[in-house]
């Protein structure tokens, strides 16, 4: 490669990095003063705990939400208790130690730090940072101020540490995913499958420690009951699972499965998605499809959890570039076009409004899965196991 080409590529990377950082800063500015729906949930769960009550009792929890909104809770969560596990309560209690506005500013700063860490230090190329800032799951994480964003950063940091030989530190970072245990379990199993047994032990030990620090009698069963209420009622529309996508398709054509069939169908599709994920568990270079198929298996998720599918999108882009001999510019153009088309479909296909947009986002992960499976059936110039 000639010096001029080196200089040109370095300049392009710096420009892409500047665009990515600028896009994140614009998102932060755009949503800094929004209603911060999920942050309100975190703060009020912590405030209830600080007051000596249970976050899984709906009365004190809803009273805090009403006070935060200055009126009746306007969201679908009215009448429900916290959906987050007991292990998250020490974090939420720490957030509630500050006045609401100060805590909200701190949380926004945490989201901004996690966003910049993803772009600057966790393995994405500068042009990938631009794609991340445009990715629907990333935008919705900012829209709702979701815990998902720092947890993905913790997960990728942990994986990077254990792959560099620092298994205990990497496992401890993965253990932080106990705050959303549906992600801790598959990533810990993946570490063990790849022979990173010390990382698995460190992740389990961190999770146990966090659980011990948050333990309260009766909270576990109360949380499971509350989480079931959330999963089966007002957040089902934007769940990312394969079962919910299939169920929406059946309902769209007037075929509602009977109650006796729904549970076996859900179990079968969950097992199918997990089985599709398993071949990628042992491969260092297959984190993307592993996360994508695990997302399809998740029993409980939100539209913003599509953030977990972003590495799958990059994996498919790179595989398609190899398969079709795309240049870097062609691959970048194809990726930008795919994201633009996704936003057009989300915003304008069918009904409009927040619920309609988020209801369709679950199909994004399904589309990635289909694309990955289609590429895997192509010729040998696509890495085996895609």
C-alpha positions as CSV (number, residue, x, y, z in Angstrom):
1,X,0.0,0.0,0.0
2,X,1.4,3.4,-1.0
3,X,2.0,6.2,1.5
4,X,-0.6,8.3,-0.2
5,X,-3.2,5.5,0.2
6,X,-2.2,5.0,3.8
7,X,-2.7,8.8,4.4
8,X,-6.0,8.7,2.7
9,X,-7.3,5.7,4.7
10,X,-6.1,7.3,8.0
11,X,-7.9,10.5,7.1
12,X,-11.1,8.6,6.3
13,X,-10.9,6.7,9.6
14,X,-10.4,10.0,11.5
15,X,-13.4,11.5,9.7
16,X,-15.6,8.4,10.4
17,X,-14.6,8.6,14.1
18,X,-15.4,12.3,14.3
19,X,-18.8,11.6,12.7
20,X,-19.5,8.8,15.1
21,X,-18.7,10.9,18.1
22,X,-20.7,13.8,16.8
23,X,-23.7,11.5,16.2
24,X,-23.5,10.2,19.8
25,X,-23.3,13.7,21.1
26,X,-26.3,14.7,19.1
27,X,-28.3,11.8,20.4
28,X,-27.2,12.7,24.0
29,X,-28.3,16.3,23.5
30,X,-31.6,15.2,21.8
31,X,-32.6,12.9,24.6
32,X,-31.0,14.5,27.6
33,X,-34.3,16.2,28.6
34,X,-36.8,13.6,27.4
35,X,-39.1,11.9,29.9
36,X,-36.5,9.2,30.5
37,X,-39.0,6.5,31.0
38,X,-36.7,3.7,32.1
39,X,-34.6,5.9,34.2
40,X,-37.7,6.8,36.1
41,X,-38.2,3.1,36.8
42,X,-34.7,2.7,38.0
43,X,-34.8,5.8,40.2
44,X,-38.2,4.9,41.8
45,X,-37.3,1.3,42.4
46,X,-34.2,2.6,44.3
47,X,-36.2,5.3,46.1
48,X,-38.7,2.6,47.3
49,X,-35.9,0.4,48.6
50,X,-34.3,3.4,50.4
51,X,-37.6,4.0,52.1
52,X,-37.6,0.5,53.4
53,X,-40.3,-0.9,51.1
54,X,-40.3,-3.5,48.4
55,X,-39.9,-2.4,44.8
56,X,-42.2,-5.4,43.9
57,X,-45.1,-3.8,45.8
58,X,-47.0,-1.8,43.2
59,X,-48.4,0.9,45.5
60,X,-45.2,2.6,46.7
61,X,-43.6,2.1,43.4
62,X,-46.4,3.7,41.5
63,X,-46.7,6.5,44.0
64,X,-43.0,7.4,43.3
65,X,-43.7,7.2,39.5
66,X,-46.7,9.5,39.9
67,X,-44.6,12.0,41.9
68,X,-41.8,11.9,39.3
69,X,-44.2,12.6,36.5
70,X,-46.1,15.2,38.5
71,X,-49.3,13.3,37.8
72,X,-50.6,9.9,36.9
73,X,-48.0,7.6,35.4
74,X,-48.6,8.0,31.6
75,X,-46.9,4.8,30.5
76,X,-48.1,1.3,30.1
77,X,-46.3,0.4,33.4
78,X,-49.1,1.9,35.5
79,X,-50.4,-0.5,38.0
80,X,-47.3,-2.7,37.9
81,X,-44.3,-3.1,40.2
82,X,-40.6,-3.0,39.1
83,X,-39.6,-5.5,36.4
84,X,-35.9,-5.5,37.4
85,X,-34.3,-8.3,39.4
86,X,-33.2,-7.8,43.0
87,X,-29.5,-7.8,42.0
88,X,-30.1,-4.5,40.2
89,X,-31.5,-2.8,43.3
90,X,-28.2,-1.7,44.9
91,X,-27.4,0.2,41.7
92,X,-30.9,1.8,41.7
93,X,-30.6,2.6,45.4
94,X,-27.3,4.4,44.7
95,X,-29.0,6.4,41.9
96,X,-31.8,7.4,44.3
97,X,-29.3,8.7,46.9
98,X,-29.1,11.9,44.8
99,X,-31.9,14.3,44.0
100,X,-33.8,13.3,40.9
101,X,-32.3,15.9,38.5
102,X,-28.7,15.3,39.7
103,X,-29.2,11.5,39.4
104,X,-30.6,11.9,36.0
105,X,-27.6,14.0,34.9
106,X,-25.3,11.3,36.3
107,X,-27.1,8.5,34.5
108,X,-26.9,10.5,31.2
109,X,-23.2,10.8,31.8
110,X,-22.9,7.1,32.3
111,X,-24.8,6.4,29.0
112,X,-22.5,8.9,27.2
113,X,-19.4,7.2,28.6
114,X,-20.7,3.8,27.6
115,X,-21.5,5.0,24.1
116,X,-18.0,6.5,23.6
117,X,-16.4,3.4,25.1
118,X,-18.2,1.3,22.5
119,X,-17.0,3.5,19.7
120,X,-13.5,4.3,20.9
121,X,-12.2,1.3,22.8
122,X,-14.2,-1.9,22.4
123,X,-13.2,-3.2,19.0
124,X,-15.5,-1.4,16.5
125,X,-13.8,0.2,13.6
126,X,-14.4,4.0,13.2
127,X,-16.9,3.5,10.4
128,X,-18.7,0.9,12.6
129,X,-19.2,3.7,15.2
130,X,-21.2,5.6,12.6
131,X,-23.4,2.6,12.0
132,X,-23.8,2.0,15.8
133,X,-25.0,5.6,16.3
134,X,-27.6,5.0,13.6
135,X,-28.6,1.5,14.7
136,X,-32.3,1.5,15.9
137,X,-31.5,-0.4,19.2
138,X,-28.8,2.2,20.1
139,X,-31.1,5.1,19.4
140,X,-33.9,3.5,21.5
141,X,-31.4,2.9,24.3
142,X,-31.0,6.7,24.4
143,X,-34.7,7.3,24.0
144,X,-35.5,5.3,27.0
145,X,-32.1,5.8,28.9
146,X,-31.7,2.0,29.1
147,X,-29.4,0.0,31.2
148,X,-28.8,-2.1,28.1
149,X,-26.2,0.4,26.8
150,X,-23.7,0.2,29.7
151,X,-24.3,-3.6,30.0
152,X,-23.3,-4.2,26.4
153,X,-20.2,-2.1,27.0
154,X,-19.4,-4.2,30.1
155,X,-20.0,-7.4,28.1
156,X,-17.7,-6.4,25.2
157,X,-15.1,-5.2,27.7
158,X,-15.3,-8.5,29.6
159,X,-15.0,-10.5,26.4
160,X,-12.0,-8.5,25.2
161,X,-10.3,-9.0,28.6
162,X,-10.7,-12.8,28.6
163,X,-9.6,-13.1,25.0
164,X,-6.4,-11.2,25.9
165,X,-5.7,-13.7,28.6
166,X,-7.1,-11.8,31.6
167,X,-9.8,-14.3,32.2
168,X,-10.5,-13.4,35.8
169,X,-11.0,-9.7,35.1
170,X,-13.0,-10.5,32.0
171,X,-15.2,-13.0,33.9
172,X,-15.8,-10.4,36.6
173,X,-16.9,-7.9,34.0
174,X,-19.3,-10.4,32.5
175,X,-20.6,-11.0,36.0
176,X,-22.1,-7.5,36.0
177,X,-24.6,-8.9,33.5
178,X,-26.3,-10.4,36.5
179,X,-28.3,-7.1,36.4
180,X,-30.0,-8.7,33.4
181,X,-29.4,-12.4,34.1
182,X,-30.9,-13.5,30.8
183,X,-27.7,-12.2,29.2
184,X,-25.3,-13.4,31.9
185,X,-26.2,-17.1,31.5
186,X,-25.5,-17.5,27.7
187,X,-22.3,-15.4,27.8
188,X,-21.0,-17.3,30.8
189,X,-21.8,-20.6,29.0
190,X,-20.0,-19.3,25.9
191,X,-16.9,-18.5,27.9
192,X,-16.9,-22.1,29.3
193,X,-17.5,-23.6,25.8
194,X,-14.4,-21.7,24.6
195,X,-12.3,-23.2,27.4
196,X,-12.3,-20.0,29.4
197,X,-13.2,-21.8,32.6
198,X,-11.6,-19.3,35.0
199,X,-13.7,-16.6,33.3
200,X,-16.8,-18.7,33.9
201,X,-15.9,-19.1,37.5
202,X,-15.2,-15.4,37.9
203,X,-18.5,-14.5,36.2
204,X,-20.4,-16.9,38.5
205,X,-18.6,-15.6,41.6
206,X,-19.4,-12.0,40.7
207,X,-23.0,-12.8,40.1
208,X,-23.2,-14.6,43.4
209,X,-21.6,-11.7,45.2
210,X,-24.0,-9.2,43.7
211,X,-26.9,-11.5,44.5
212,X,-25.8,-11.8,48.1
213,X,-25.4,-8.0,48.5
214,X,-29.0,-7.5,47.2
215,X,-30.7,-10.4,49.0
216,X,-34.0,-9.7,50.7
217,X,-36.4,-12.4,51.9
218,X,-39.3,-12.8,49.5
219,X,-37.9,-10.5,46.8
220,X,-37.0,-13.3,44.3
221,X,-40.5,-14.8,44.1
222,X,-42.0,-11.3,44.1
223,X,-39.7,-10.2,41.2
224,X,-40.5,-13.4,39.2
225,X,-44.2,-12.6,39.5
226,X,-43.7,-8.9,38.5
227,X,-41.5,-9.9,35.6
228,X,-44.1,-12.3,34.4
229,X,-46.7,-9.6,34.5
230,X,-44.5,-7.3,32.3
231,X,-43.5,-10.1,29.9
232,X,-47.1,-11.3,29.3
233,X,-48.9,-8.0,29.1
234,X,-47.8,-4.5,28.2
235,X,-44.3,-5.1,26.8
236,X,-45.1,-8.2,24.7
237,X,-45.6,-6.1,21.6
238,X,-41.9,-5.1,21.3
239,X,-40.3,-8.3,22.6
240,X,-37.5,-9.4,20.3
241,X,-38.0,-13.2,20.6
242,X,-38.7,-15.6,17.7
243,X,-41.9,-16.6,19.5
244,X,-43.3,-13.1,19.6
245,X,-42.4,-12.5,15.9
246,X,-44.1,-15.8,15.0
247,X,-47.1,-14.9,17.1
248,X,-47.5,-11.5,15.5
249,X,-47.4,-13.2,12.1
250,X,-50.1,-15.7,13.1
251,X,-52.3,-12.9,14.5
252,X,-51.8,-10.8,11.4
253,X,-53.5,-13.5,9.3
254,X,-56.2,-14.3,11.9
255,X,-54.6,-17.4,13.4
256,X,-54.4,-17.0,17.1
257,X,-53.0,-20.2,18.7
258,X,-55.1,-21.6,21.5
259,X,-53.7,-21.3,25.0
260,X,-52.8,-25.0,25.2
261,X,-50.6,-24.5,22.1
262,X,-49.0,-21.2,22.9
263,X,-46.6,-22.5,25.6
264,X,-45.3,-25.5,23.7
265,X,-44.9,-23.2,20.6
266,X,-42.9,-20.7,22.7
267,X,-40.8,-23.5,24.2
268,X,-40.1,-25.0,20.7
269,X,-39.1,-21.7,19.1
270,X,-37.0,-20.7,22.1
271,X,-35.1,-24.0,21.9
272,X,-34.7,-23.6,18.2
273,X,-33.2,-20.1,18.5
274,X,-30.8,-21.4,21.3
275,X,-29.9,-24.4,19.2
276,X,-29.0,-22.1,16.3
277,X,-26.8,-20.0,18.7
278,X,-24.9,-23.0,20.0
279,X,-22.6,-23.7,17.0
280,X,-21.2,-20.2,17.4
281,X,-20.4,-20.5,21.1
282,X,-17.0,-22.0,20.6
283,X,-15.9,-19.6,17.9
284,X,-13.9,-16.5,18.8
285,X,-14.9,-14.8,15.6
286,X,-18.7,-15.6,15.8
287,X,-19.9,-13.4,18.7
288,X,-22.3,-11.6,16.4
289,X,-24.4,-14.6,15.3
290,X,-24.3,-16.0,18.9
291,X,-25.7,-12.7,20.3
292,X,-28.3,-12.5,17.5
293,X,-29.7,-16.0,18.0
294,X,-29.6,-15.6,21.7
295,X,-31.7,-12.5,21.4
296,X,-34.2,-14.5,19.4
297,X,-34.4,-16.9,22.3
298,X,-34.8,-14.3,25.1
299,X,-38.1,-14.7,27.0
300,X,-38.2,-11.0,27.9
301,X,-36.8,-8.1,26.0
302,X,-37.5,-4.6,24.7
303,X,-37.1,-2.9,21.4
304,X,-33.9,-1.3,22.6
305,X,-32.5,-4.8,23.1
306,X,-31.9,-4.9,19.4
307,X,-28.7,-3.2,20.4
308,X,-27.4,-6.7,21.2
309,X,-27.9,-7.7,17.5
310,X,-25.6,-4.9,16.2
311,X,-22.5,-7.2,16.2
312,X,-24.6,-9.7,14.2
313,X,-25.2,-6.9,11.7
314,X,-21.5,-6.2,11.3
315,X,-20.8,-9.9,11.0
316,X,-23.3,-10.3,8.2
317,X,-21.9,-7.2,6.4
318,X,-18.4,-8.5,6.5
319,X,-19.5,-12.0,5.3
320,X,-21.5,-10.4,2.5
321,X,-18.5,-8.3,1.5
322,X,-16.3,-11.5,1.3
323,X,-19.0,-13.4,-0.6
324,X,-19.6,-10.7,-3.2
325,X,-16.1,-9.2,-3.2
326,X,-17.2,-5.7,-2.1
327,X,-14.7,-3.0,-1.5
328,X,-14.6,-1.2,1.8
329,X,-16.7,1.7,0.3
330,X,-19.2,-0.7,-1.2
331,X,-19.6,-2.6,2.1
332,X,-20.0,0.8,3.9
333,X,-22.6,1.9,1.4
334,X,-24.5,-1.4,1.7
335,X,-24.5,-1.2,5.5
336,X,-25.7,2.4,5.5
337,X,-28.4,1.5,2.9
338,X,-29.6,-1.4,5.0
339,X,-29.9,0.8,8.1
340,X,-31.7,3.5,6.1
341,X,-34.1,0.9,4.7
342,X,-34.7,-0.4,8.2
343,X,-35.7,3.0,9.5
344,X,-38.0,3.6,6.5
345,X,-39.8,0.3,7.3
346,X,-39.9,1.0,11.0
347,X,-41.3,4.5,10.6
348,X,-43.6,4.2,7.6
349,X,-44.7,0.5,7.1
350,X,-48.2,0.0,8.5
351,X,-49.2,2.1,11.5
352,X,-47.2,5.1,12.9
353,X,-46.3,6.2,16.3
354,X,-43.9,4.9,19.0
355,X,-45.8,1.6,19.6
356,X,-46.0,0.8,15.9
357,X,-42.3,1.5,15.4
358,X,-41.2,-0.6,18.3
359,X,-43.6,-3.4,17.5
360,X,-41.9,-3.9,14.2
361,X,-38.4,-3.8,15.5
362,X,-38.5,-7.5,16.6
363,X,-38.5,-8.4,12.9
364,X,-35.1,-6.8,12.5
365,X,-33.4,-9.5,14.4
366,X,-35.3,-12.2,12.5
367,X,-34.2,-10.6,9.2
368,X,-30.6,-10.7,10.4
369,X,-31.0,-14.4,11.3
370,X,-32.4,-15.2,7.9
371,X,-29.6,-13.3,6.2
372,X,-27.0,-15.1,8.2
373,X,-28.5,-18.5,7.5
374,X,-28.8,-17.7,3.8
375,X,-25.1,-16.6,3.6
376,X,-24.1,-19.7,5.5
377,X,-25.5,-21.8,2.7
378,X,-23.5,-20.1,0.0
379,X,-20.0,-21.1,-1.3
380,X,-16.9,-21.7,0.7
381,X,-15.7,-18.1,0.5
382,X,-18.0,-17.4,3.5
383,X,-16.4,-18.7,6.7
384,X,-17.9,-22.0,7.8
385,X,-20.3,-21.7,10.6
386,X,-21.7,-18.2,9.7
